[in-house]
Amino acid sequence: MTRIDVIDNHGQFTHLEQRALRDLGVDVSLVDNTTPPGDIDADGLVLSGGPSMDRIGNSPAYLDLDVPVLGICLGMQIMAAELDGVVGEGDYGGYADVTVEILDEADPLIGSLAPETRVWASHADEVTQVPTGFERTATSDVCGVEAMSDTDRDLYGVQWHPEVAHTEEGEAVFENFRALCE
């Protein structure tokens, strides 16, 4: 059975990420972000959302574990900040219902959602420049980088929250990530 750990970056929806994966039949645990990287034994990781870059614990070190990683909101921003991308303050702030345009139908994480999907996202902070090796895979009229992927390193990020009911095809995002981890 595929095992995916959800790294807890103290977000308000982290438990919903765990539940979404469990509902898909994944062996999933919620792991505190202060856990030493050497203690992680999973086929994939979800870097959860959270309130602040000041509370990300060991999350940057988990990017080097050679397993697929899905960054959600703050989790995606951690990837960008650690891997030479740029994170900045968003123009729109809090949570909103957003139509996202999928830019790459072949993307293994979100390509199946093409040509567009409705999501629930926060844009208080957002990735403004993807890191070297990443492709911008989704955009919206609210945010230029709604999703990004580095398929060579199996690193993926979405600005939105696939775990909440307001996101139309969130289950498909988790299903696609599970397939990447198998």
C-alpha positions as CSV (number, residue, x, y, z in Angstrom):
1,M,0.0,0.0,0.0
2,T,1.2,3.5,-0.9
3,R,2.3,5.5,2.1
4,I,2.2,9.3,2.0
5,D,3.0,11.6,5.0
6,V,1.3,14.9,5.3
7,I,3.8,17.4,6.9
8,D,2.0,19.6,9.3
9,N,2.9,23.3,8.7
10,H,0.1,24.4,11.1
11,G,-2.5,25.1,8.5
12,Q,-6.2,25.1,9.2
13,F,-7.0,22.4,6.6
14,T,-4.1,20.0,7.2
15,H,-6.4,17.4,8.7
16,L,-8.5,17.5,5.6
17,E,-5.5,16.7,3.4
18,Q,-4.9,13.6,5.6
19,R,-8.5,12.6,5.3
20,A,-8.7,13.1,1.5
21,L,-5.7,10.7,1.1
22,R,-7.1,8.2,3.6
23,D,-10.4,8.2,1.7
24,L,-8.5,7.2,-1.4
25,G,-7.1,4.2,0.4
26,V,-3.6,5.6,1.1
27,D,-1.7,4.7,4.2
28,V,-1.3,8.3,5.5
29,S,0.1,9.9,8.7
30,L,0.1,13.5,9.9
31,V,3.8,14.3,10.7
32,D,5.0,17.3,12.7
33,N,7.3,19.5,10.6
34,T,10.0,19.3,13.2
35,T,10.5,15.6,12.5
36,P,14.1,14.9,11.4
37,P,14.2,14.1,7.7
38,G,15.9,10.7,8.5
39,D,12.8,9.6,10.4
40,I,10.6,10.0,7.4
41,D,9.7,6.7,5.7
42,A,7.1,7.4,3.0
43,D,6.5,7.0,-0.7
44,G,5.5,10.6,-1.0
45,L,5.0,13.8,1.0
46,V,2.5,16.6,1.1
47,L,3.8,19.9,2.5
48,S,0.7,21.4,4.0
49,G,-0.4,24.9,4.0
50,G,0.2,27.1,7.0
51,P,0.1,30.6,8.4
52,S,3.8,31.6,8.0
53,M,7.2,30.9,6.6
54,D,8.4,31.4,10.2
55,R,6.8,28.1,11.2
56,I,8.0,25.7,8.5
57,G,10.3,23.6,10.7
58,N,12.3,21.1,8.6
59,S,10.1,21.3,5.5
60,P,12.9,22.6,3.3
61,A,15.0,19.5,4.1
62,Y,12.2,17.2,3.1
63,L,12.6,18.4,-0.5
64,D,15.8,16.3,-0.7
65,L,14.3,13.0,0.3
66,D,14.0,11.7,-3.2
67,V,10.2,11.0,-3.1
68,P,7.4,12.9,-4.8
69,V,6.4,16.1,-3.0
70,L,3.1,18.0,-3.3
71,G,3.2,21.5,-1.9
72,I,-0.1,23.0,-1.1
73,C,-0.3,26.8,-0.7
74,L,2.5,27.6,1.8
75,G,4.0,24.2,0.9
76,M,4.4,25.4,-2.7
77,Q,5.8,28.7,-1.5
78,I,8.4,26.7,0.6
79,M,9.5,24.9,-2.6
80,A,9.9,28.2,-4.5
81,A,11.7,30.0,-1.7
82,E,14.1,27.2,-1.1
83,L,14.8,26.4,-4.8
84,D,15.6,29.9,-6.2
85,G,12.1,30.9,-7.0
86,V,10.4,34.1,-5.7
87,V,7.5,34.4,-3.3
88,G,5.7,37.7,-2.8
89,E,2.7,39.3,-1.4
90,G,-0.5,38.7,-3.5
91,D,-2.7,41.5,-4.7
92,Y,-5.9,39.8,-3.5
93,G,-5.2,38.6,0.0
94,G,-7.6,36.1,1.6
95,Y,-9.6,33.1,0.5
96,A,-11.7,33.2,-2.7
97,D,-13.3,31.0,-5.3
98,V,-11.0,31.2,-8.4
99,T,-11.2,29.8,-11.9
100,V,-7.8,28.3,-12.8
101,E,-6.6,27.8,-16.3
102,I,-4.5,24.6,-16.8
103,L,-1.5,25.4,-19.0
104,D,-0.1,21.9,-19.5
105,E,-2.5,19.1,-20.3
106,A,0.3,16.6,-20.0
107,D,1.2,17.6,-16.4
108,P,0.9,14.4,-14.3
109,L,-0.5,16.3,-11.3
110,I,-3.1,18.7,-12.8
111,G,-3.2,18.1,-16.5
112,S,-6.3,16.0,-16.2
113,L,-8.2,19.1,-14.9
114,A,-7.7,20.9,-18.2
115,P,-8.8,23.2,-19.6
116,E,-9.9,24.9,-16.4
117,T,-11.2,24.2,-12.9
118,R,-12.7,26.1,-10.0
119,V,-10.7,26.2,-6.8
120,W,-10.6,27.7,-3.3
121,A,-7.4,29.6,-2.8
122,S,-5.7,32.1,-0.6
123,H,-3.4,34.7,-2.3
124,A,-2.0,36.5,0.7
125,D,1.4,35.3,-0.4
126,E,2.1,33.5,-3.7
127,V,4.9,32.3,-6.0
128,T,5.8,35.1,-8.4
129,Q,8.6,33.3,-10.2
130,V,9.0,29.6,-10.5
131,P,12.4,28.0,-9.5
132,T,14.8,26.7,-12.0
133,G,13.6,23.4,-13.5
134,F,10.0,24.1,-12.8
135,E,7.2,24.8,-15.3
136,R,4.2,27.1,-14.6
137,T,1.3,24.7,-15.1
138,A,-1.7,26.8,-14.1
139,T,-2.6,30.5,-13.9
140,S,-5.6,32.7,-13.1
141,D,-6.7,36.3,-13.4
142,V,-5.8,36.5,-9.7
143,C,-2.4,34.9,-9.7
144,G,0.2,34.2,-12.4
145,V,1.5,31.0,-10.8
146,E,-1.4,28.9,-9.5
147,A,0.5,25.7,-10.0
148,M,4.0,24.5,-10.9
149,S,5.8,21.2,-11.5
150,D,9.3,19.9,-11.8
151,T,8.7,16.4,-13.2
152,D,12.4,15.5,-13.2
153,R,12.6,15.9,-9.4
154,D,8.9,14.9,-8.8
155,L,8.2,18.2,-7.1
156,Y,4.7,19.7,-7.6
157,G,2.9,22.7,-6.1
158,V,-0.6,24.2,-6.1
159,Q,-1.6,27.6,-4.7
160,W,-5.1,26.3,-4.0
161,H,-6.5,23.9,-1.5
162,P,-7.5,20.6,-3.2
163,E,-8.7,19.2,0.2
164,V,-11.7,21.6,0.7
165,A,-15.2,21.0,-0.6
166,H,-15.1,24.4,-2.5
167,T,-12.5,23.0,-4.9
168,E,-14.3,21.2,-7.7
169,E,-11.7,18.5,-8.6
170,G,-9.6,18.3,-5.5
171,E,-9.9,14.6,-5.3
172,A,-8.4,14.2,-8.7
173,V,-5.3,16.2,-7.6
174,F,-4.8,13.7,-4.7
175,E,-5.5,10.7,-7.0
176,N,-3.0,11.9,-9.5
177,F,-0.4,12.5,-6.7
178,R,-1.0,9.0,-5.3
179,A,-0.3,7.6,-8.8
180,L,3.0,9.5,-8.8
181,C,4.0,8.0,-5.5
182,E,3.2,4.4,-6.4
